[in-house]
Structures are given as structure tokens and as C-alpha cells.
Amino acid sequence: MNWRLWEKISLEDWIQIAISIGIILFFLVLRKLFTKYVFYLLVKLFKKTKSDFLNQVLEAFERPLRWVFILIGLYIAAIYFPFFNHRNELFGDLLRAGYILLITWGLFNLSSKTSILFMKISNNSAIEIDQILIPFLSKTVRVIIILISISVIAEEFDYEVSTFVAGLGLGGLAFALAAQEVIKNLFGGIVIITEKPFSIGGDWVQTPSVEGGVVEDINFRSTIIRTFADALITIPNSTLSNEPITNWSKMGKRQISFHLRLEYGTPPKEKIEAVTKKIRSLLENHEEIHKETIFARFTDFGESSMDIMLYFFTKTTNWGGEYLRIHEETNLLILEILEEEGVKVAVPVRAIHVNEQDERPDSL
């Protein structure tokens, strides 16, 4: 039976089949040649123009362009292939859907680079785009591209998108209940972006949910923070938008505050007053101490010491480097002042009093 079927294929049909296979192989080779030579030639040409955007467009559409050769080859091969009508409506719809998917693929790849585009718009025009808004806009663009692509492909197959939307309206209540948390997180993200409590890529924040860390990313559902222990914490936007957020990176100066505890018995007029005056003078003349707020006053009588309150700010906010260095430097200079004045730092002491009763032998 099968042999009879093969016998029905004429020599002309075999030639047409061979031509179809040859066309597909030719476009496969052409695809490789394009990737190896033409594409890299275009990359070099665009690099000479010094246009980052053109380079990004080319890079985004590299893989989709490879598949364009496959689709073109399939279409031409279908023309020569016997027993197949290349004017078939379904075949045409599938080809058009394939081209739409390739364009979507390229635009989707390019949309990941839109953050650079938004930054350029912000830098080169009067439009200011906050850093926290850039990745959110990029993700929004990607979602819009996918939705448009789905609707266009649906129209190609004569599916009414309006009917689908109407169907969503009928099941809208059930959908809203099922997606309640998603909607909360989406609106939470919008609140965060609108209020701008922090920026991405460097701001050090602290919340009741996170002891402290640097904001790395924000998306439709959550905000990602890298802690100082190098762990990643993902916080839902709905949670974060309802919490107090402390942004330590927005400090204009950094506080140093502590009590200097002196021994009881230190002469108040001669020594304590001299020590406080010298410490105030030290802080007021220090180049890296903020001059606006400096306090050095004898304030408290502690349990085992007389306390001088020190309250001042460094000009730098860099905790790991400059701040700790200045703190150490001022502490050493304060110790020098205490040594000059012959004043000692108090050590916490507890006195325990024991009532002793004379032990007398019981009288006989």
C-alpha cells in the first residue's frame, strides 16, 4: 500500500520536494552567514556612530532576526512543496503570528534597556525621572508589549478581544477576590514610587521588617533589599508602604552622642569645667565636625560617676569609612585632654555593706 503511494509521486514532484529542502537548507546557511559576518559588521558600524541606543536595538533584535530567515525559508519552500497549498489561510495566519512574536521578542529584549533610555531622557531634557521609577517603567513597558502582542495575534486568528474583555467583566468580582493581594502590592508599589522614600542602587534604609540594608530593586509585587550580611530580603509592597521607612542615606550629617563618666571626687571648678571647655574648643575647631550643633556639658550625677554629655555631628555620613575614623580621632583627643588635666574615667563600682553582729556565746 505504502509502495503504491510512493509510486504515485512523479519525478517532477520529487524535484519540487528537493527544491523545497534545498531552499530551507539555503536559508539555514544564510542565517549562519548573517550571524557570523553581516551582524558583526553592523555592530562595528554602529559603534563608530557612538550611538548606544542603536547598538542596543541591534543587540535586542539579533536572535529574532535569525528566526526571520527561517520563516522566510519556510514560506518560499512551501510554494515549491507539492501536496501543500501555501495560500492556506491557517498557514498564513501562523506565519504572520510568527513575525509578530519575533517583533515582540525584539521589543521585549529592548525594553530591558529602556532604563538607559529613561535615564538619557532625564539627563538631556527638563523631564526628571526618579531612579526608583525607571525599573518600574521598564517592567510596565514589557507588560504592555506582551498584552499588545497577544491582542494582535488573537485578531489574526479572528478572535474578538472585546469578547474576552467582556468575559473578564462578568468574572471581575471573582478575579478581584482571587487577586486581592496582587492588587494590594501593585498599589503599594505605586504609593512607594509616588512618595519616593528611597532610591534604588545605594540608599540605606531601615524598617520594622528590615534592620538595615540597601535597596536593590522594586517591581509590581515587592521590593528587594540587600542586608549588610549580604542576604536578600523580599518585602511585599503592601507591607512596606504601610511601615515607617528610615532612609539613613538622606542624612546631611551623622550624630555622635555619649556620656563621658568621671570619677567622684574630681574637683568640679578646677577640673570638670576645664575639661568641658577644652572638649568644646576641640570640637568647634575640628574641620570634620559640623559647627551647627555642639554640646559638651556637665549634666548628670550617676550611680558611680559624674557625667559630661557630649552631643555633636560629623560632616560626613559615610559610616564605614570617614565617620568611624572621626569618632576614633575625637575619642583619642578627648583622652589626651583628660590626661593633661589629670582626670580619670570612672569605673562602675558597687559597694556592698554587710551588717556584722558580734557573736556571743549563749549564757548558761
Disulfide bonds with the S-S distance in Angstrom:
none
